[in-house]
Structure formats: C-alpha cells, structure tokens
Amino acid sequence: MKPVKIDNPKNTYAPCKGEYHQMFPTPIFQGKLDLNHKEVARHCRSVVAKCEKGNPEIEYTTYFNEDLREETHNQPWYNSFANRMKDSYIQFIRDMWYIPTSDINRHNIHLFTWVNVYNEPHQHETHNHVKSRLSGTYYVSTDNSSEPIKFFNPNMSSVFGHSGNDDKMNYTEQFEGAGTPGGMTDLEFRPQNGDFMLWPSYLLHTVPMAKARDNYERISISFNLQHAEDLGSYHHGDNFDYGILDNG
C-alpha cells in the first residue's frame, strides 16, 4: 500500500513493507469419488427407511444401528469406497503430519461408516468426533438447495480477542467463510454429487436444518478413520490384568 500523504509530513501514514503469513492452518481435503452415485443413493434410501421413525434427531441416520451399518458394508461398491478412503487417509497423514506409515496396512485402519438421508425436518447439531483422527463425508446426492456443512474455527477465542468483523469471505465456488483474513470464524462447504471431505476429527461442525421446501433430500455417507500406533515402552512394572476390575 502506498503511503498516504497529508499536509503535515510527521503524520504521513507509511506502514512498513512486508508480507503476511497465514500460520497454524487446519487442513481440510476436498476430493472426488467415481462410484455409481445413483446406485449408492438407492441403497442409502433403502437402509435409512428401516430406521426407527418418530425422532427427527436419529431417524435419518444408520449411526445408531449396527445391523443397518453392516448392510452398507455388504454392498458391492463398499469395498472400493473403503479402499479409497483408507488410501486417502494415509496420504493425508503423510502429507500434512509426516506420520510414518511403513508399518500400516489397510486392515490396520479403523473405518466406521454410517448413512444419512436428510429431509426437511433433519439437522445435525454442532459436534466433533471422538476416538478418531480424521473424519469425512461422501456426498452421494445433493443439489443447489442442499444445506452446507459448516466448520468452526478451533481457535475461536483468538478470533474473539482480535475484535474483527464477521464479514462474508468467498474462497471458491463451493467454500464460503465468515470473519477476516486474519480471523476466520467459520467455513461452509456446499457439496456436489461425488465430493468427499476429510478433516481433523476435533473440528466442530454442523449441518443446518433445511428451509421449508417440498421433496428436500440430502444424502451422504459419513465416516471416521484412525489407526493404532505402537508407542513402544510397554514392559515397565509387574504385569497385571485390569480385566479383573470389570468382574467385581
């Protein structure tokens, strides 16, 4: 920015030249899946139709029903989905965190998957995912009316301290944020069919309730990913089976 000159040279506005560095980022990955989305959507509608109805907080998802989740695992396309998500998990932790992966194979990676079919009365309150390193969602069937997924800055206290504006910030056609370049408060992603997202499981996120409209439908498959790490140094002390504590 050029100095702003006024009559009194002592009061000339002349900030030092330099560059900004956006530090301490939170990585989010956006990718595409080449599955038959219509076939996957038919299964999702079918399996969620078997969920117990009457409670809008759980009737749209197979998260709470192990038998229905197993139906999804047995679908002909699921094996390919699992392979791609586990491979993407490995690439993410290698690229972003330099985690060694030489001792990991696909069967070492925990993948917990559930189906969601949102209709008009459904929403997902703000939450994060425990016992997981990465979480994600594959967007099976969406359109321009589909509600976004909304992420919140994990360092919100610092944003509050800066007292910045909460302005709209467009990053791409699908990503829109709120805040300022030095203090984003939240980020919305508007999905298209076949998109999938991966993000650190600690990120708080939500899916808002759809505005009143006819035949609203938003189909997705969500999942958690984690692998066990051998930390070594287990042998100290006398061995003791803690299972006895559960038998009392």
ABEGO torsion letter per residue (X at the ends): XBBBBBABAAABBBBBBEBBBBBGBBBBBBBBBABBAAAAAAAAAAAAAABBBGBAAAAABAAABAAAAAAAAABAAAAAAAAAAAAAAAAAAAAAAGBBAAABBAAABBBBBBBBBBBAABBBBBBBBBGBABBBBBBABBBAABBBBBBBBAAAAAAAAAGBBBBBBBABAABBBBEBAABBABBBBBBBBGBBBBBBAABBBBBBBBBBBBGBBBBBBBBBBBBBBBAEGAABEBBBBAAAAAAX
